[in-house]
Amino acid sequence: IGRLPTLPGDGRFTAVVVGGGFTGIEVATELPGRLRAAAGGAEVRVVLVEQADVVGPELGPGPRPEILAALAHAGVEVRLGVRLASLDRDRATLSDGTVIPTRTAVWTAGMRASGLTAQIPGTRDELGRLAVDEYMRVVGVDGVYAAGDTAAAVAENGHVVMQSCQHAVPQGKLAGANVGADVLGLPLASFSPNPYVTCLDLGPYGAVLTLGWDREIAQTGAEAKQLKQSINADWIYPPVDDAAAILALADHRITWPTEAPVVDPRA
C-alpha cells in the first residue's frame, strides 16, 4: 500500500474491498486510515462491494447499525447488490458496469476448507468441511479425526460451528486429546464449546461484541475494541518457552489462557 501510485485522472489512492462479511467489514474500516498514512495525508477512497442487499448478511440485523455507523465514520463507500465482474492492473469493474480506477483490491468473499479434505472419503458441506461427530471423528471413516476449518462440527443448540478461532481452537485441542485417548483405549470427550460470541473490529470507530447466534449487542466502542485487541494479540497465541504452560493450555477443557484450569479431583 505504501508504494501505490496515484492513477492518472483519479488523484486519489483507491482500494476496493470485495465482500461485505466479517473480514471485509474489518478490512474496510481499517483501510482508510492505513491508506491515508501511506499516502502522506493525500485523499483516499475505499469502496466496499457486497453482492447481497445488506452489509454483513450472515451477521444478522443485531450489530448492523453499529457496522453502518462505523463504515460511515471511516468514509467507506458501500456498494450493495453488485459483484466484482473483472479486475485488471488499473481498474475494478462491477457487475452494474461501474469502473473504479484502482491498483489495490482485497478479496474477502468467502472461505473454503483446505483441499486436503478431498483426500478423505467423508461427507462434506458446501464449504468443503468434513462432517464429524461429537468426538471430532469423521463420520463414516474409521480412525480419522478432523478439526478447525476442515470440520463441520455441531456447536450448541444444533448450530454448525463457524470457521473462526473461537471454534477452531477448542476443536483442535479436543481432536488431539481424543486421538490420544483412542490409541490408549481411554474414553473420548465430547465437543462442548463456550457459548458463541462475535467480536467485530470496526477500525477507529471501535468494535462491537455480540452474544449468541442471534448476535445480541453486549459491548460497543472502546470497551469492545480493547477486548478485540486482546483476542488478536494475546488470546489466540499459545505460550512459548514454557513447557508447563503450553501443556496446561493444551487441556481441551480450557479454551483461552484467561480461563482458570478445570481441575477434576478424580483425574
C-alpha positions as CSV (number, residue, x, y, z in Angstrom):
1,I,0.0,0.0,0.0
2,G,2.8,2.4,0.8
3,R,4.1,2.2,-2.8
4,L,0.7,2.6,-4.5
5,P,0.9,5.1,-7.4
6,T,-1.8,7.6,-7.9
7,L,-3.7,6.7,-11.1
8,P,-3.8,9.4,-13.8
9,G,-7.0,11.3,-13.8
10,D,-8.1,9.9,-10.4
11,G,-6.0,11.9,-8.0
12,R,-6.6,9.5,-5.1
13,F,-5.4,6.4,-3.5
14,T,-8.2,3.9,-4.0
15,A,-8.8,0.4,-2.7
16,V,-11.7,-1.9,-3.4
17,V,-12.7,-4.5,-0.8
18,V,-14.8,-7.3,-2.2
19,G,-17.1,-9.0,0.2
20,G,-19.0,-7.2,3.0
21,G,-18.9,-10.0,5.6
22,F,-16.9,-10.2,8.8
23,T,-13.5,-9.9,7.3
24,G,-14.5,-7.4,4.6
25,I,-16.0,-5.1,7.2
26,E,-12.9,-5.2,9.4
27,V,-10.6,-4.5,6.4
28,A,-12.7,-1.7,5.0
29,T,-13.0,0.2,8.3
30,E,-9.2,0.0,8.9
31,L,-8.1,0.7,5.3
32,P,-8.8,4.5,5.1
33,G,-6.5,5.4,7.9
34,R,-3.8,3.0,6.7
35,L,-4.0,4.3,3.2
36,R,-4.0,7.9,4.3
37,A,-0.9,7.3,6.3
38,A,0.8,5.5,3.4
39,A,-0.2,8.3,1.0
40,G,1.2,11.1,3.2
41,G,-2.2,12.5,4.0
42,A,-3.5,12.5,0.4
43,E,-7.1,11.9,-0.4
44,V,-8.1,8.2,-0.2
45,R,-11.1,6.2,-1.3
46,V,-12.2,2.8,-0.1
47,V,-15.1,1.0,-1.7
48,L,-16.8,-2.0,-0.1
49,V,-18.6,-4.3,-2.6
50,E,-21.2,-6.7,-1.4
51,Q,-23.5,-8.8,-3.6
52,A,-26.2,-9.0,-1.0
53,D,-28.6,-6.1,-0.4
54,V,-27.3,-5.6,3.1
55,V,-23.8,-5.3,4.7
56,G,-22.8,-8.3,6.8
57,P,-25.7,-10.5,5.7
58,E,-24.5,-13.5,7.8
59,L,-24.1,-11.3,10.9
60,G,-27.8,-10.6,11.0
61,P,-29.6,-7.3,11.9
62,G,-28.4,-7.1,15.5
63,P,-24.9,-5.4,15.0
64,R,-25.8,-3.8,11.6
65,P,-26.5,-0.3,13.0
66,E,-23.0,-0.2,14.6
67,I,-21.4,-1.6,11.4
68,L,-23.1,1.0,9.2
69,A,-22.1,3.8,11.6
70,A,-18.5,2.6,11.6
71,L,-18.4,2.5,7.8
72,A,-19.8,6.0,7.6
73,H,-17.3,7.2,10.2
74,A,-14.4,5.8,8.2
75,G,-15.8,7.3,5.0
76,V,-16.1,4.0,3.2
77,E,-18.3,3.9,0.1
78,V,-20.7,0.9,0.2
79,R,-21.9,-0.7,-3.0
80,L,-24.7,-3.3,-2.4
81,G,-26.3,-5.7,-4.8
82,V,-23.3,-5.8,-7.1
83,R,-20.4,-8.2,-7.7
84,L,-16.8,-7.8,-9.0
85,A,-17.1,-8.5,-12.7
86,S,-13.5,-8.1,-13.7
87,L,-10.2,-6.8,-12.4
88,D,-7.0,-5.7,-14.2
89,R,-3.9,-3.8,-13.3
90,D,-5.6,-0.4,-13.3
91,R,-9.3,-0.9,-12.6
92,A,-12.1,-2.9,-11.0
93,T,-15.3,-3.3,-12.9
94,L,-18.5,-4.1,-11.1
95,S,-21.4,-6.1,-12.4
96,D,-23.5,-3.0,-12.9
97,G,-20.8,-1.6,-15.2
98,T,-19.2,0.8,-12.7
99,V,-15.5,1.2,-13.3
100,I,-13.3,2.0,-10.3
101,P,-9.7,3.1,-11.0
102,T,-7.6,1.2,-8.6
103,R,-4.4,-0.9,-8.2
104,T,-5.5,-2.4,-4.9
105,A,-8.3,-5.0,-4.4
106,V,-8.8,-7.1,-1.3
107,W,-10.8,-10.3,-1.8
108,T,-12.8,-11.4,1.3
109,A,-15.7,-13.0,-0.5
110,G,-16.0,-16.3,1.3
111,M,-13.9,-19.1,2.7
112,R,-13.5,-22.8,2.0
113,A,-11.9,-25.7,3.8
114,S,-8.4,-26.9,2.8
115,G,-8.3,-29.1,-0.3
116,L,-6.8,-31.8,1.8
117,T,-10.3,-32.7,2.8
118,A,-10.8,-34.1,-0.7
119,Q,-8.4,-37.0,0.3
120,I,-10.9,-38.2,2.9
121,P,-13.9,-40.2,1.6
122,G,-16.3,-38.5,4.0
123,T,-19.4,-36.3,3.6
124,R,-18.6,-32.6,3.1
125,D,-20.7,-29.5,3.4
126,E,-20.9,-26.6,0.9
127,L,-17.6,-25.1,2.3
128,G,-15.8,-28.4,1.9
129,R,-15.8,-29.2,5.6
130,L,-16.0,-32.8,6.7
131,A,-18.9,-33.9,8.8
132,V,-17.7,-35.0,12.2
133,D,-19.4,-36.5,15.3
134,E,-19.3,-35.0,18.8
135,Y,-15.8,-36.5,19.3
136,M,-14.3,-34.9,16.1
137,R,-14.3,-38.3,14.3
138,V,-15.1,-38.0,10.6
139,V,-18.5,-39.5,10.1
140,G,-18.3,-42.9,8.3
141,V,-14.4,-43.0,8.2
142,D,-12.8,-45.1,10.9
143,G,-9.7,-43.7,12.6
144,V,-9.8,-40.3,11.0
145,Y,-10.4,-37.0,13.0
146,A,-10.9,-33.5,11.7
147,A,-10.9,-30.1,13.4
148,G,-10.9,-26.4,12.8
149,D,-11.7,-25.0,9.4
150,T,-11.9,-28.6,7.9
151,A,-14.6,-29.8,10.3
152,A,-18.4,-29.1,10.2
153,A,-18.9,-29.8,13.9
154,V,-22.1,-29.1,15.8
155,A,-22.0,-26.4,18.5
156,E,-24.7,-25.5,21.0
157,N,-28.4,-25.8,20.1
158,G,-27.6,-27.6,16.8
159,H,-25.7,-24.7,15.2
160,V,-22.8,-25.7,13.0
161,V,-19.5,-24.1,14.0
162,M,-18.1,-21.0,12.3
163,Q,-14.7,-21.0,10.6
164,S,-13.2,-18.9,13.4
165,C,-10.6,-19.2,16.2
166,Q,-13.3,-19.5,18.9
167,H,-14.4,-22.8,17.4
168,A,-11.2,-24.0,15.8
169,V,-9.0,-23.7,18.9
170,P,-11.2,-26.0,21.1
171,Q,-11.8,-28.4,18.2
172,G,-8.1,-28.8,17.7
173,K,-7.4,-29.5,21.4
174,L,-10.3,-31.9,21.6
175,A,-9.3,-33.8,18.4
176,G,-5.8,-34.2,19.7
177,A,-6.9,-35.4,23.1
178,N,-9.3,-37.9,21.5
179,V,-6.8,-39.2,19.1
180,G,-4.5,-40.0,22.1
181,A,-7.4,-41.5,24.1
182,D,-8.4,-43.6,21.1
183,V,-4.9,-45.0,20.8
184,L,-4.8,-45.7,24.5
185,G,-8.3,-47.2,24.8
186,L,-9.5,-44.4,27.1
187,P,-12.9,-42.7,27.0
188,L,-13.4,-40.0,24.4
189,A,-14.5,-36.5,25.4
190,S,-17.4,-34.7,23.5
191,F,-17.3,-31.3,21.9
192,S,-18.7,-28.6,24.2
193,P,-17.6,-25.2,23.1
194,N,-18.1,-21.9,25.0
195,P,-21.3,-20.0,24.2
196,Y,-21.0,-18.4,20.8
197,V,-19.9,-14.7,20.6
198,T,-18.8,-12.4,17.8
199,C,-16.3,-9.5,18.3
200,L,-16.1,-7.4,15.2
201,D,-13.3,-4.8,14.8
202,L,-14.7,-1.5,13.3
203,G,-11.5,0.4,12.9
204,P,-11.2,3.9,14.6
205,Y,-14.9,3.7,15.5
206,G,-14.2,0.9,18.0
207,A,-15.7,-2.6,17.9
208,V,-18.9,-4.5,18.6
209,L,-19.3,-7.6,20.8
210,T,-22.4,-9.7,20.3
211,L,-23.7,-12.7,22.3
212,G,-25.3,-15.8,20.9
213,W,-26.4,-16.9,17.5
214,D,-28.9,-14.1,17.4
215,R,-26.0,-11.7,17.9
216,E,-27.4,-9.5,20.7
217,I,-25.1,-6.5,21.2
218,A,-23.2,-6.7,24.6
219,Q,-20.4,-4.1,24.1
220,T,-19.5,-1.4,21.7
221,G,-16.9,1.3,21.2
222,A,-13.6,1.4,23.1
223,E,-14.5,-1.3,25.5
224,A,-15.2,-3.8,22.8
225,K,-12.1,-2.7,20.9
226,Q,-9.9,-3.5,23.9
227,L,-11.4,-7.0,24.0
228,K,-10.8,-7.5,20.3
229,Q,-7.2,-6.4,20.6
230,S,-6.7,-8.8,23.5
231,I,-8.1,-11.6,21.4
232,N,-5.9,-10.8,18.4
233,A,-2.7,-10.0,20.2
234,D,-2.8,-12.4,23.2
235,W,-5.5,-15.0,23.4
236,I,-5.1,-16.8,20.2
237,Y,-1.3,-17.3,20.7
238,P,0.0,-20.2,22.9
239,P,2.7,-19.5,25.4
240,V,6.3,-20.1,24.3
241,D,9.4,-21.4,26.0
242,D,7.3,-22.7,28.9
243,A,6.5,-26.4,28.6
244,A,4.3,-26.5,31.7
245,A,2.2,-23.5,30.4
246,I,1.9,-25.0,27.0
247,L,0.7,-28.3,28.3
248,A,-1.7,-26.6,30.7
249,L,-3.3,-24.6,27.9
250,A,-3.4,-27.7,25.7
251,D,-6.0,-29.1,28.0
252,H,-9.2,-29.5,25.9
253,R,-11.3,-28.2,28.9
254,I,-9.7,-24.8,28.6
255,T,-10.4,-22.6,25.6
256,W,-8.5,-19.4,26.3
257,P,-5.5,-18.6,28.5
258,T,-7.7,-16.2,30.5
259,E,-9.7,-19.2,31.9
260,A,-8.8,-20.9,35.1
261,P,-7.8,-24.6,34.7
262,V,-10.6,-27.1,35.3
263,V,-9.4,-29.5,38.0
264,D,-11.2,-32.8,38.3
265,P,-10.3,-34.3,41.7
266,R,-10.8,-37.8,40.2
267,A,-8.2,-37.2,37.5
